[in-house]
Amino acid sequence: MREKETNKVYQIKAYIKFLSKATNQHGVHSPFVYNFVTKCLYDKTNHDAYAKLKLYKKTLENADTILDITDLGEGSKVLNAKQRKVSKMVKTSSSSKKDSKLLYRLSKYFGFQRILELGTSLGMGTYALALANKSSKITTIEGCLNTSTFAQSQLTKLNINNIDFEVGNFTDKIPDLKHNSFDFIFFDGHHNKEATIQYFEALLPTAHNDSVFVFDDIYWSKGMTEAWDYIKNHNAVTVTVDCFNLGFVFFRNEQAEEHFKIRL
């Protein structure tokens, strides 16, 4: 409990510091990043998919299902019990409505075809990515069998069939993926400095010039921010966009190295 309280204090201080340095599109001079911010991050279009995401979230909030949880990561920010009710999990362990919409816009904007998600949870983010491009191929990995099985059953009911659900420890699963090429990887399953860096390094061979890596909760703890700083300064990375909850990483050789903090 003390660690969670320490992390909460850290997050508040980090957010105040973030706001003092963050800007909007007017502080961006790179055409690529300016377009990304204005046409994707700040896109105000009420996409039809948003209604489907809202309905799915409501379904989860009304679910009476209780899952036996195997937690291989840092654990829930709020829930400690090994048995967790889906209706409570969706409030604490699943992608928020705001983040799900952003994942949808992101995949739609860049047209991702080969996607990897580390951390399926209840499938909110997975569903958003699947709705964005019906022709995309999504691989999503979850450490807990029961959580993965539940998410798969729910998305199957919605006739979503472009997702490959994998269960297991990321460390065990990633070596099998190293020969793949991914347009997009969403790191959302192990909020730990060493693990985040390890997964980033291990999956770098799967990136190409136009790949996008996104890291969730980069200010969840001091360690996660240190992992984010490591990634920002990696010689393979050219551009990053820090939106506090999410960190976006680009590998475009044609871009000058720049790092942005953007308010959402």
C-alpha positions in Angstrom: 0.0 0.0 0.0 2.9 2.4 0.8 4.4 1.8 -2.6 1.0 2.8 -4.3 0.8 5.9 -2.1 4.3 6.8 -3.0 3.5 6.3 -6.7 0.4 8.5 -6.4 2.4 11.4 -4.9 5.0 10.9 -7.6 2.3 11.1 -10.3 0.8 14.3 -9.0 4.2 16.0 -8.8 5.2 14.7 -12.3 1.9 15.9 -13.8 2.4 19.4 -12.4 6.0 19.4 -13.9 4.6 18.0 -17.2 2.0 20.8 -17.5 4.7 23.5 -16.9 6.6 22.2 -20.0 3.9 20.8 -22.3 2.5 22.6 -25.3 -0.1 22.1 -28.0 0.3 22.1 -31.8 1.5 25.7 -31.8 4.7 24.7 -30.1 5.5 22.1 -32.8 7.5 22.9 -35.9 8.0 19.4 -37.4 5.4 19.0 -40.2 5.1 15.2 -39.4 4.5 15.8 -35.7 2.2 18.8 -36.3 0.0 16.7 -38.5 0.1 13.8 -36.0 -1.0 16.2 -33.2 -3.7 18.1 -35.2 -5.1 15.3 -37.3 -4.8 12.4 -34.8 -4.3 13.4 -31.2 -6.7 16.4 -31.5 -9.1 14.9 -34.0 -12.6 15.9 -32.7 -14.6 13.7 -35.1 -17.2 11.7 -33.5 -16.3 8.4 -35.2 -19.0 5.7 -35.5 -16.7 3.3 -33.7 -16.9 5.4 -30.5 -20.4 4.2 -29.9 -19.3 0.6 -30.2 -16.5 1.2 -27.7 -18.9 2.9 -25.3 -21.3 0.0 -25.6 -18.6 -2.5 -24.9 -17.4 -0.6 -21.9 -20.9 -0.5 -20.6 -21.2 -4.3 -21.1 -18.1 -4.8 -19.0 -19.3 -2.4 -16.3 -22.5 -4.4 -16.0 -20.8 -7.8 -16.0 -21.2 -10.0 -12.9 -18.4 -12.3 -13.9 -15.6 -12.9 -11.3 -12.2 -13.9 -12.6 -9.4 -15.8 -10.9 -6.4 -13.6 -11.7 -2.8 -14.6 -12.4 -0.9 -11.3 -12.3 2.6 -11.4 -13.9 3.1 -7.7 -13.9 3.2 -5.0 -11.3 -0.4 -5.7 -10.3 -3.4 -3.6 -10.4 -3.1 0.0 -9.3 -6.1 -0.4 -7.0 -7.2 -4.1 -6.9 -5.2 -6.6 -4.9 -7.5 -9.5 -4.7 -6.8 -12.6 -6.7 -10.5 -12.9 -7.5 -11.7 -9.7 -9.3 -15.1 -8.7 -10.6 -15.0 -7.7 -14.2 -17.1 -4.6 -13.4 -14.4 -3.4 -11.1 -11.5 -4.4 -13.3 -12.8 -2.2 -16.2 -12.6 0.8 -13.9 -9.0 0.2 -12.9 -7.2 -2.3 -15.1 -8.6 -1.6 -18.6 -7.9 1.1 -21.1 -9.9 4.2 -20.4 -12.6 5.4 -22.8 -10.3 8.3 -23.7 -7.3 6.0 -24.3 -9.4 3.6 -26.3 -10.6 6.3 -28.6 -7.1 7.5 -29.0 -5.9 4.0 -29.9 -8.6 3.9 -32.5 -7.6 7.2 -34.0 -4.0 6.3 -34.0 -4.5 3.0 -35.9 -6.9 4.7 -38.3 -4.5 7.6 -38.9 -1.4 5.5 -39.6 -3.3 2.5 -41.2 -1.5 -0.1 -39.1 -1.7 -3.6 -40.5 0.5 -5.6 -38.2 -0.1 -4.9 -34.5 1.2 -6.3 -31.3 -0.3 -5.5 -27.9 1.4 -6.5 -24.7 -1.4 -6.7 -22.1 -4.9 -7.6 -23.4 -6.7 -7.1 -20.1 -10.4 -7.0 -20.8 -9.9 -6.1 -24.5 -10.9 -2.4 -24.6 -7.7 -1.3 -26.3 -7.7 -4.5 -28.5 -11.3 -3.8 -29.6 -10.4 -0.2 -30.5 -7.5 -1.3 -32.6 -9.5 -4.0 -34.3 -12.3 -1.6 -35.2 -9.9 0.8 -36.8 -8.7 -1.5 -39.6 -10.7 -4.7 -40.3 -7.9 -6.0 -42.5 -5.2 -5.6 -39.8 -3.7 -8.6 -38.0 -3.5 -8.1 -34.2 -1.5 -10.3 -31.8 -2.4 -9.6 -28.2 -0.6 -11.2 -25.2 -2.1 -11.5 -21.7 -0.4 -13.1 -18.7 -3.7 -14.3 -17.2 -5.5 -17.2 -18.9 -8.9 -16.4 -17.5 -8.7 -12.7 -18.4 -7.6 -13.5 -21.9 -10.3 -16.1 -22.3 -13.0 -13.7 -21.1 -11.8 -10.9 -23.5 -11.7 -13.3 -26.4 -15.2 -14.6 -25.7 -16.6 -11.0 -25.5 -14.9 -9.9 -28.8 -16.0 -13.1 -30.5 -19.6 -12.2 -29.7 -19.0 -8.9 -31.5 -17.8 -10.7 -34.6 -14.2 -9.5 -34.3 -12.0 -12.0 -36.0 -8.7 -10.3 -36.8 -7.1 -11.0 -33.3 -4.7 -13.7 -32.3 -5.0 -14.1 -28.5 -1.8 -15.4 -26.8 -1.4 -16.3 -23.1 1.8 -16.3 -21.2 4.7 -14.4 -19.8 5.9 -11.7 -22.2 9.5 -12.8 -21.6 8.6 -16.3 -22.9 6.5 -15.0 -25.8 8.6 -12.2 -27.2 11.4 -14.4 -28.6 8.9 -16.1 -30.9 8.0 -12.7 -32.3 11.5 -11.3 -33.1 11.4 -12.4 -36.7 8.1 -10.5 -37.3 7.7 -6.9 -38.5 5.2 -4.8 -36.6 3.7 -1.4 -37.7 2.6 -0.8 -34.1 3.4 -2.1 -30.7 1.4 -1.1 -27.6 3.3 -1.8 -24.3 0.6 -2.0 -21.6 1.3 -5.0 -19.4 4.2 -4.7 -17.0 4.7 -1.4 -15.4 8.3 -2.0 -14.3 11.4 -0.2 -15.3 13.6 -3.2 -16.0 10.9 -5.2 -17.8 9.8 -2.2 -19.9 13.4 -1.7 -21.1 13.9 -5.4 -21.7 10.7 -5.7 -23.8 11.6 -2.5 -25.8 15.1 -3.8 -26.6 13.8 -7.3 -27.4 11.2 -6.0 -29.8 13.4 -3.3 -31.6 14.3 -5.8 -34.3 10.6 -6.0 -35.3 10.4 -2.2 -35.9 10.8 -0.6 -39.3 11.2 3.1 -40.3 7.5 3.8 -40.0 6.7 1.7 -36.9 5.2 3.3 -33.9 5.7 2.1 -30.3 3.4 3.4 -27.6 4.1 3.0 -23.8 1.3 3.2 -21.3 1.6 4.9 -17.8 5.1 6.4 -18.4 4.7 8.4 -15.2 3.1 5.5 -13.1 6.3 5.4 -11.0 9.8 7.0 -10.9 11.1 3.7 -12.4 8.7 3.9 -15.3 9.7 7.5 -16.1 13.4 6.4 -16.0 12.5 3.6 -18.5 10.8 6.3 -20.7 13.9 8.5 -20.5 16.1 5.5 -21.5 13.8 4.8 -24.5 13.8 8.5 -25.5 17.5 8.6 -25.6 18.0 5.3 -27.4 20.0 5.8 -30.7 17.3 3.9 -32.6 14.6 6.5 -31.6 14.3 9.8 -33.5 11.1 11.4 -32.3 9.0 11.0 -29.1 5.7 12.6 -28.1 5.0 12.5 -24.4 1.3 13.0 -23.5 1.8 12.0 -19.9 -0.4 8.9 -19.8 1.0 7.6 -23.1 4.4 8.0 -24.7 4.7 7.7 -28.5 8.0 6.6 -30.1 9.0 7.0 -33.8 11.9 5.6 -35.7 11.8 7.8 -38.9 15.3 8.3 -40.2 14.1 11.3 -42.2 13.2 13.2 -39.0 15.5 15.3 -36.9 15.8 14.1 -33.4 13.1 15.9 -31.3 11.1 15.2 -28.2 7.8 16.8 -27.5 5.4 17.1 -24.5 1.9 17.6 -25.7 -1.2 18.3 -23.6 -4.3 16.2 -24.6 
